[in-house]
Amino acid sequence: MILTIRLHEVLRSTLTTPSRDLVTRTTGAAVRVTIERAIQETGSPATHLDFAAVGLIDFSCADEVVAKLLRLTAGDHFVVLRGLDDTQAEAIDHVLERQDLTVTVLSREGGCRVLGRVTPDQLAAFEAVQTWGPGTAERLAERIGWTVDRAADALQSLALRRLVLAASGTYAPLPLQ
Protein backbone atom coordinates (compact mmCIF):
# COMPACT_ATOMS: atom_id res chain seq x y z
CA MET A 1 0.00 0.00 0.00
CA ILE A 2 1.24 3.46 -0.89
CA LEU A 3 0.32 6.40 1.31
CA THR A 4 -0.42 9.49 -0.78
CA ILE A 5 -0.28 12.82 1.01
CA ARG A 6 -1.66 15.85 -0.80
CA LEU A 7 0.39 18.68 0.63
CA HIS A 8 -2.19 21.36 -0.12
CA GLU A 9 -4.62 19.50 2.18
CA VAL A 10 -1.98 19.27 4.91
CA LEU A 11 -1.30 23.00 4.50
CA ARG A 12 -5.01 23.78 4.75
CA SER A 13 -5.39 21.75 7.95
CA THR A 14 -2.12 22.99 9.49
CA LEU A 15 -2.28 26.74 8.93
CA THR A 16 -4.73 29.12 10.56
CA THR A 17 -4.54 31.37 7.49
CA PRO A 18 -5.11 29.41 4.27
CA SER A 19 -2.17 29.39 1.87
CA ARG A 20 -1.02 27.40 -1.13
CA ASP A 21 2.61 28.19 -0.43
CA LEU A 22 5.09 26.19 1.61
CA VAL A 23 7.11 29.02 3.12
CA THR A 24 8.81 29.51 6.50
CA ARG A 25 10.62 26.91 8.52
CA THR A 26 7.80 26.81 11.08
CA THR A 27 5.23 25.91 8.43
CA GLY A 28 7.54 23.27 6.98
CA ALA A 29 8.13 21.69 10.39
CA ALA A 30 4.39 21.55 11.12
CA VAL A 31 3.69 19.95 7.73
CA ARG A 32 6.51 17.41 8.23
CA VAL A 33 5.21 16.42 11.66
CA THR A 34 1.78 15.76 10.13
CA ILE A 35 3.39 13.65 7.40
CA GLU A 36 5.48 11.68 9.92
CA ARG A 37 2.38 10.97 11.99
CA ALA A 38 0.50 9.70 8.93
CA ILE A 39 3.42 7.43 7.97
CA GLN A 40 3.58 5.98 11.48
CA GLU A 41 -0.18 5.45 11.67
CA THR A 42 -0.44 3.63 8.34
CA GLY A 43 2.80 1.68 8.47
CA SER A 44 2.99 2.04 4.70
CA PRO A 45 6.36 1.15 3.10
CA ALA A 46 6.06 4.03 0.61
CA THR A 47 4.79 7.58 0.70
CA HIS A 48 3.98 9.80 -2.25
CA LEU A 49 4.07 13.51 -1.50
CA ASP A 50 1.80 15.28 -3.97
CA PHE A 51 2.76 18.90 -4.65
CA ALA A 52 0.22 19.43 -7.46
CA ALA A 53 -1.90 22.11 -5.78
CA VAL A 54 0.99 23.74 -3.89
CA GLY A 55 2.32 27.10 -5.04
CA LEU A 56 5.76 28.19 -3.95
CA ILE A 57 8.14 26.11 -1.84
CA ASP A 58 11.07 27.99 -0.34
CA PHE A 59 14.43 26.50 0.68
CA SER A 60 13.52 26.31 4.38
CA CYS A 61 10.36 24.31 3.65
CA ALA A 62 12.20 22.11 1.14
CA ASP A 63 14.61 21.35 3.97
CA GLU A 64 11.93 20.83 6.63
CA VAL A 65 9.47 18.82 4.55
CA VAL A 66 11.61 16.84 2.10
CA ALA A 67 15.21 16.68 3.36
CA LYS A 68 14.38 16.07 7.02
CA LEU A 69 11.68 13.57 6.09
CA LEU A 70 14.21 11.63 3.98
CA ARG A 71 16.68 11.59 6.88
CA LEU A 72 14.04 10.61 9.45
CA THR A 73 12.23 7.83 7.61
CA ALA A 74 13.51 4.33 8.25
CA GLY A 75 15.72 2.40 5.83
CA ASP A 76 12.90 0.48 4.14
CA HIS A 77 10.54 3.44 3.71
CA PHE A 78 10.43 5.00 0.26
CA VAL A 79 9.44 8.58 -0.50
CA VAL A 80 8.39 9.66 -3.99
CA LEU A 81 7.54 13.24 -4.95
CA ARG A 82 4.94 13.98 -7.59
CA GLY A 83 3.11 16.93 -9.07
CA LEU A 84 6.17 19.19 -8.88
CA ASP A 85 6.51 22.19 -11.14
CA ASP A 86 9.95 23.34 -12.30
CA THR A 87 10.34 26.00 -9.60
CA GLN A 88 9.46 23.57 -6.81
CA ALA A 89 11.79 20.93 -8.23
CA GLU A 90 14.62 23.46 -8.43
CA ALA A 91 14.26 24.47 -4.76
CA ILE A 92 14.09 20.85 -3.57
CA ASP A 93 17.00 19.80 -5.80
CA HIS A 94 19.15 22.63 -4.41
CA VAL A 95 18.49 21.60 -0.81
CA LEU A 96 18.99 17.87 -1.43
CA GLU A 97 22.19 18.41 -3.43
CA ARG A 98 23.75 20.39 -0.56
CA GLN A 99 22.83 17.66 1.94
CA ASP A 100 23.91 14.69 -0.21
CA LEU A 101 20.34 13.36 -0.37
CA THR A 102 18.27 12.07 -3.27
CA VAL A 103 14.62 11.39 -3.99
CA THR A 104 12.61 9.90 -6.83
CA VAL A 105 10.21 12.22 -8.63
CA LEU A 106 7.26 11.03 -10.67
CA SER A 107 6.80 13.63 -13.39
CA ARG A 108 3.42 14.89 -14.50
CA GLU A 109 3.97 12.99 -17.76
CA GLY A 110 4.46 9.72 -15.88
CA GLY A 111 8.23 9.23 -16.11
CA CYS A 112 10.65 9.15 -13.18
CA ARG A 113 13.72 11.21 -12.43
CA VAL A 114 15.98 11.93 -9.51
CA LEU A 115 16.46 15.14 -7.56
CA GLY A 116 19.49 15.71 -5.37
CA ARG A 117 23.02 14.39 -5.52
CA VAL A 118 23.68 11.49 -7.87
CA THR A 119 26.80 10.36 -9.68
CA PRO A 120 26.75 9.76 -13.43
CA ASP A 121 26.87 5.98 -12.79
CA GLN A 122 23.97 6.15 -10.34
CA LEU A 123 21.93 8.19 -12.81
CA ALA A 124 22.66 5.78 -15.67
CA ALA A 125 21.73 2.78 -13.50
CA PHE A 126 18.55 4.52 -12.27
CA GLU A 127 17.46 5.29 -15.82
CA ALA A 128 18.25 1.72 -16.91
CA VAL A 129 16.10 0.24 -14.13
CA GLN A 130 13.28 2.64 -15.03
CA THR A 131 13.53 1.73 -18.72
CA TRP A 132 14.13 -2.03 -18.56
CA GLY A 133 12.49 -2.92 -15.28
CA PRO A 134 13.79 -5.30 -12.63
CA GLY A 135 17.14 -6.94 -13.13
CA THR A 136 20.44 -7.99 -11.67
CA ALA A 137 23.82 -6.28 -11.77
CA GLU A 138 24.85 -8.80 -14.42
CA ARG A 139 21.92 -7.83 -16.63
CA LEU A 140 22.63 -4.11 -16.22
CA ALA A 141 26.35 -4.60 -16.93
CA GLU A 142 25.59 -6.53 -20.10
CA ARG A 143 23.06 -4.00 -21.37
CA ILE A 144 25.15 -0.88 -20.88
CA GLY A 145 28.64 -2.29 -21.32
CA TRP A 146 29.91 -2.01 -17.74
CA THR A 147 31.75 -4.45 -15.56
CA VAL A 148 29.53 -6.37 -13.14
CA ASP A 149 31.30 -4.71 -10.20
CA ARG A 150 30.56 -1.23 -11.56
CA ALA A 151 26.90 -2.09 -12.14
CA ALA A 152 26.61 -3.71 -8.69
CA ASP A 153 28.14 -0.64 -7.01
CA ALA A 154 25.76 1.74 -8.80
CA LEU A 155 22.69 -0.40 -8.09
CA GLN A 156 23.61 -0.93 -4.44
CA SER A 157 24.11 2.80 -3.93
CA LEU A 158 20.68 3.43 -5.48
CA ALA A 159 19.16 0.91 -3.07
CA LEU A 160 20.89 2.57 -0.10
CA ARG A 161 19.53 5.94 -1.25
CA ARG A 162 16.06 4.34 -1.52
CA LEU A 163 15.74 5.04 -5.25
CA VAL A 164 15.22 1.39 -6.24
CA LEU A 165 13.96 -1.73 -4.49
CA ALA A 166 16.55 -4.42 -3.80
CA ALA A 167 15.75 -8.05 -3.01
CA SER A 168 17.81 -11.19 -3.53
CA GLY A 169 20.21 -9.54 -5.99
CA THR A 170 17.46 -8.02 -8.13
CA TYR A 171 16.86 -4.28 -8.40
CA ALA A 172 13.47 -2.88 -9.37
CA PRO A 173 11.78 0.51 -9.81
CA LEU A 174 9.88 1.88 -6.83
CA PRO A 175 6.14 1.20 -6.71
CA LEU A 176 4.35 4.11 -8.32
CA GLN A 177 0.73 2.95 -8.10
C-alpha positions as CSV (number, residue, x, y, z in Angstrom):
1,M,0.0,0.0,0.0
2,I,1.2,3.5,-0.9
3,L,0.3,6.4,1.3
4,T,-0.4,9.5,-0.8
5,I,-0.3,12.8,1.0
6,R,-1.7,15.8,-0.8
7,L,0.4,18.7,0.6
8,H,-2.2,21.4,-0.1
9,E,-4.6,19.5,2.2
10,V,-2.0,19.3,4.9
11,L,-1.3,23.0,4.5
12,R,-5.0,23.8,4.7
13,S,-5.4,21.8,8.0
14,T,-2.1,23.0,9.5
15,L,-2.3,26.7,8.9
16,T,-4.7,29.1,10.6
17,T,-4.5,31.4,7.5
18,P,-5.1,29.4,4.3
19,S,-2.2,29.4,1.9
20,R,-1.0,27.4,-1.1
21,D,2.6,28.2,-0.4
22,L,5.1,26.2,1.6
23,V,7.1,29.0,3.1
24,T,8.8,29.5,6.5
25,R,10.6,26.9,8.5
26,T,7.8,26.8,11.1
27,T,5.2,25.9,8.4
28,G,7.5,23.3,7.0
29,A,8.1,21.7,10.4
30,A,4.4,21.6,11.1
31,V,3.7,20.0,7.7
32,R,6.5,17.4,8.2
33,V,5.2,16.4,11.7
34,T,1.8,15.8,10.1
35,I,3.4,13.6,7.4
36,E,5.5,11.7,9.9
37,R,2.4,11.0,12.0
38,A,0.5,9.7,8.9
39,I,3.4,7.4,8.0
40,Q,3.6,6.0,11.5
41,E,-0.2,5.4,11.7
42,T,-0.4,3.6,8.3
43,G,2.8,1.7,8.5
44,S,3.0,2.0,4.7
45,P,6.4,1.1,3.1
46,A,6.1,4.0,0.6
47,T,4.8,7.6,0.7
48,H,4.0,9.8,-2.3
49,L,4.1,13.5,-1.5
50,D,1.8,15.3,-4.0
51,F,2.8,18.9,-4.7
52,A,0.2,19.4,-7.5
53,A,-1.9,22.1,-5.8
54,V,1.0,23.7,-3.9
55,G,2.3,27.1,-5.0
56,L,5.8,28.2,-4.0
57,I,8.1,26.1,-1.8
58,D,11.1,28.0,-0.3
59,F,14.4,26.5,0.7
60,S,13.5,26.3,4.4
61,C,10.4,24.3,3.6
62,A,12.2,22.1,1.1
63,D,14.6,21.4,4.0
64,E,11.9,20.8,6.6
65,V,9.5,18.8,4.5
66,V,11.6,16.8,2.1
67,A,15.2,16.7,3.4
68,K,14.4,16.1,7.0
69,L,11.7,13.6,6.1
70,L,14.2,11.6,4.0
71,R,16.7,11.6,6.9
72,L,14.0,10.6,9.4
73,T,12.2,7.8,7.6
74,A,13.5,4.3,8.2
75,G,15.7,2.4,5.8
76,D,12.9,0.5,4.1
77,H,10.5,3.4,3.7
78,F,10.4,5.0,0.3
79,V,9.4,8.6,-0.5
80,V,8.4,9.7,-4.0
81,L,7.5,13.2,-4.9
82,R,4.9,14.0,-7.6
83,G,3.1,16.9,-9.1
84,L,6.2,19.2,-8.9
85,D,6.5,22.2,-11.1
86,D,10.0,23.3,-12.3
87,T,10.3,26.0,-9.6
88,Q,9.5,23.6,-6.8
89,A,11.8,20.9,-8.2
90,E,14.6,23.5,-8.4
91,A,14.3,24.5,-4.8
92,I,14.1,20.9,-3.6
93,D,17.0,19.8,-5.8
94,H,19.2,22.6,-4.4
95,V,18.5,21.6,-0.8
96,L,19.0,17.9,-1.4
97,E,22.2,18.4,-3.4
98,R,23.8,20.4,-0.6
99,Q,22.8,17.7,1.9
100,D,23.9,14.7,-0.2
101,L,20.3,13.4,-0.4
102,T,18.3,12.1,-3.3
103,V,14.6,11.4,-4.0
104,T,12.6,9.9,-6.8
105,V,10.2,12.2,-8.6
106,L,7.3,11.0,-10.7
107,S,6.8,13.6,-13.4
108,R,3.4,14.9,-14.5
109,E,4.0,13.0,-17.8
110,G,4.5,9.7,-15.9
111,G,8.2,9.2,-16.1
112,C,10.6,9.2,-13.2
113,R,13.7,11.2,-12.4
114,V,16.0,11.9,-9.5
115,L,16.5,15.1,-7.6
116,G,19.5,15.7,-5.4
117,R,23.0,14.4,-5.5
118,V,23.7,11.5,-7.9
119,T,26.8,10.4,-9.7
120,P,26.7,9.8,-13.4
121,D,26.9,6.0,-12.8
122,Q,24.0,6.2,-10.3
123,L,21.9,8.2,-12.8
124,A,22.7,5.8,-15.7
125,A,21.7,2.8,-13.5
126,F,18.5,4.5,-12.3
127,E,17.5,5.3,-15.8
128,A,18.2,1.7,-16.9
129,V,16.1,0.2,-14.1
130,Q,13.3,2.6,-15.0
131,T,13.5,1.7,-18.7
132,W,14.1,-2.0,-18.6
133,G,12.5,-2.9,-15.3
134,P,13.8,-5.3,-12.6
135,G,17.1,-6.9,-13.1
136,T,20.4,-8.0,-11.7
137,A,23.8,-6.3,-11.8
138,E,24.9,-8.8,-14.4
139,R,21.9,-7.8,-16.6
140,L,22.6,-4.1,-16.2
141,A,26.3,-4.6,-16.9
142,E,25.6,-6.5,-20.1
143,R,23.1,-4.0,-21.4
144,I,25.2,-0.9,-20.9
145,G,28.6,-2.3,-21.3
146,W,29.9,-2.0,-17.7
147,T,31.7,-4.5,-15.6
148,V,29.5,-6.4,-13.1
149,D,31.3,-4.7,-10.2
150,R,30.6,-1.2,-11.6
151,A,26.9,-2.1,-12.1
152,A,26.6,-3.7,-8.7
153,D,28.1,-0.6,-7.0
154,A,25.8,1.7,-8.8
155,L,22.7,-0.4,-8.1
156,Q,23.6,-0.9,-4.4
157,S,24.1,2.8,-3.9
158,L,20.7,3.4,-5.5
159,A,19.2,0.9,-3.1
160,L,20.9,2.6,-0.1
161,R,19.5,5.9,-1.2
162,R,16.1,4.3,-1.5
163,L,15.7,5.0,-5.2
164,V,15.2,1.4,-6.2
165,L,14.0,-1.7,-4.5
166,A,16.6,-4.4,-3.8
167,A,15.7,-8.0,-3.0
168,S,17.8,-11.2,-3.5
169,G,20.2,-9.5,-6.0
170,T,17.5,-8.0,-8.1
171,Y,16.9,-4.3,-8.4
172,A,13.5,-2.9,-9.4
173,P,11.8,0.5,-9.8
174,L,9.9,1.9,-6.8
175,P,6.1,1.2,-6.7
176,L,4.3,4.1,-8.3
177,Q,0.7,2.9,-8.1
